[in-house]
Amino acid sequence: MFLKARNPHEIVLAVPVAPPDALRRFQPLCDHVACLLAPEYFAAIGQFYQDFEQVEDAEVVRLLREFRPARPGTRSRPVDIDQAARRERD
């Protein structure tokens, strides 16, 4: 697995909602898994959000570049994508 090969201190999967089968598949790959809601009926992620607008690829690339580690081997910092997106809109 890509992340394990980079020798992280730990791998944490934290999501607000996920299908139960996806959580079962990822559980063995992670040190910790946090999920607020794992409903049996899960058609699409958008069904659990009041506003689930699409994010353009260019915006994702910009955010990833903005928050990547300064140089190889340095630890990255946690990223609050929602907060970064709000700053961009304001």
Contacts in CASP RR format, 6 or more apart in sequence:
PFRMAT RR
TARGET T0000
AUTHOR 0000-0000-0000
METHOD contacts of the structure
MODEL  1
MFLKARNPHEIVLAVPVAPPDALRRFQPLCDHVACLLAPEYFAAIGQFYQ
DFEQVEDAEVVRLLREFRPARPGTRSRPVDIDQAARRERD
1 29 0 8 1.000
3 11 0 8 1.000
3 29 0 8 1.000
4 11 0 8 1.000
4 29 0 8 1.000
10 31 0 8 1.000
10 32 0 8 1.000
11 29 0 8 1.000
11 30 0 8 1.000
11 31 0 8 1.000
11 32 0 8 1.000
12 30 0 8 1.000
12 31 0 8 1.000
12 32 0 8 1.000
12 33 0 8 1.000
12 34 0 8 1.000
13 26 0 8 1.000
13 29 0 8 1.000
13 30 0 8 1.000
13 32 0 8 1.000
13 33 0 8 1.000
13 34 0 8 1.000
13 35 0 8 1.000
14 32 0 8 1.000
14 33 0 8 1.000
14 34 0 8 1.000
14 35 0 8 1.000
15 34 0 8 1.000
15 35 0 8 1.000
15 36 0 8 1.000
16 35 0 8 1.000
16 36 0 8 1.000
16 37 0 8 1.000
16 48 0 8 1.000
17 35 0 8 1.000
17 36 0 8 1.000
17 37 0 8 1.000
17 38 0 8 1.000
17 39 0 8 1.000
17 42 0 8 1.000
17 45 0 8 1.000
17 48 0 8 1.000
18 35 0 8 1.000
18 37 0 8 1.000
18 38 0 8 1.000
18 42 0 8 1.000
19 38 0 8 1.000
19 39 0 8 1.000
19 42 0 8 1.000
20 38 0 8 1.000
20 39 0 8 1.000
20 40 0 8 1.000
20 42 0 8 1.000
23 33 0 8 1.000
23 35 0 8 1.000
23 38 0 8 1.000
26 33 0 8 1.000
27 33 0 8 1.000
37 48 0 8 1.000
45 52 0 8 1.000
46 52 0 8 1.000
55 85 0 8 1.000
59 85 0 8 1.000
59 88 0 8 1.000
63 79 0 8 1.000
63 81 0 8 1.000
63 84 0 8 1.000
63 85 0 8 1.000
66 84 0 8 1.000
67 76 0 8 1.000
67 77 0 8 1.000
67 79 0 8 1.000
67 84 0 8 1.000
68 76 0 8 1.000
69 75 0 8 1.000
69 76 0 8 1.000
END
